[in-house]
Amino acid sequence: MNLTAAVLGILAAGFLLWGPLFKLKGPIQADASISDSSKLVSIDSNQQAVILRGVVLNETDKDRVENLAAQYAGVRQVDSHLTVKDGETDAAGGHHIVPATRNR
């Protein structure tokens, strides 16, 4: 394998791994319905999932961030570890899997 093919392979693998992060951060930042403090969530990615971590202001922000992540996750699942600032959590204790949806 030549150097150019190796570099392109590494770049392609990196995009597959990190692509959802770059595509997701913009829509979260641009969404006026999400409070500024909730826009500070951590977004990680691996080959199986987009992982959300952090504290959001309210349940509405939590749902919106998770829904945006599902839209941009592609075929990956969304693994949400978001907690609500006022202490509200769902039955799973604040951690649940959000089904991914295809980009439209």
C-alpha positions in Angstrom: 0.0 0.0 0.0 1.4 3.4 -0.9 1.6 6.3 1.5 -1.2 8.2 -0.2 -3.6 5.3 0.2 -2.6 4.8 3.8 -3.2 8.5 4.6 -6.6 8.4 2.9 -7.5 5.3 4.8 -6.6 7.0 8.1 -8.6 10.1 7.2 -11.6 8.1 6.1 -11.5 6.1 9.4 -11.2 9.3 11.4 -14.2 10.9 9.5 -16.3 7.8 10.2 -15.4 8.0 13.9 -15.5 11.7 14.4 -17.9 12.9 11.6 -21.0 12.9 13.8 -19.4 15.1 16.3 -18.6 17.8 13.8 -22.0 17.5 12.2 -23.8 17.6 15.6 -22.1 20.4 17.4 -23.3 23.0 14.9 -27.0 22.2 15.1 -26.9 22.1 18.9 -25.1 25.5 19.1 -27.5 27.0 16.5 -30.7 25.7 18.1 -32.3 28.7 19.9 -34.6 26.4 21.8 -31.7 24.8 23.8 -30.4 26.9 26.7 -26.8 28.1 26.5 -25.7 26.0 29.5 -27.2 22.8 27.9 -25.1 23.4 24.8 -22.0 22.6 26.8 -22.7 18.8 26.7 -19.8 16.5 25.8 -20.2 14.6 22.6 -18.0 11.5 21.9 -18.2 8.9 19.2 -17.0 5.4 18.5 -17.9 3.0 15.8 -21.1 1.9 17.5 -22.5 5.0 19.1 -22.6 8.7 19.7 -22.2 9.3 23.4 -23.7 12.3 25.2 -22.5 13.3 28.6 -23.1 16.3 30.8 -25.7 18.3 32.6 -28.7 20.0 30.8 -30.9 22.7 32.3 -34.2 20.8 31.9 -36.0 17.8 30.4 -36.9 19.7 27.3 -33.3 20.5 26.5 -32.3 16.9 27.2 -35.0 15.6 24.8 -33.9 18.1 22.1 -30.2 17.3 22.4 -30.9 13.6 22.2 -33.2 14.0 19.2 -30.6 16.1 17.4 -28.0 13.5 18.2 -30.3 10.7 16.8 -30.8 12.7 13.6 -27.0 13.1 13.1 -25.9 9.7 14.4 -26.5 7.9 11.1 -26.6 4.2 11.7 -25.0 4.5 15.1 -27.1 4.5 18.3 -27.1 7.4 20.7 -25.9 6.5 24.2 -27.2 9.3 26.5 -25.7 10.0 29.9 -27.3 13.4 30.2 -28.6 14.5 33.5 -31.0 17.3 34.3 -29.7 20.1 36.5 -32.8 20.2 38.7 -32.4 16.6 39.5 -35.1 15.1 37.3 -34.1 11.8 35.8 -35.9 9.1 33.8 -36.6 5.6 35.0 -33.2 4.5 33.8 -31.5 7.0 36.1 -30.6 9.4 33.4 -28.9 6.9 31.1 -30.7 5.4 28.1 -30.2 4.5 24.5 -31.9 6.7 21.8 -32.7 5.0 18.5 -30.7 6.6 15.7 -32.5 7.9 12.7 -31.1 8.3 9.2 -30.1 11.8 8.0 -32.8 13.3 5.8 
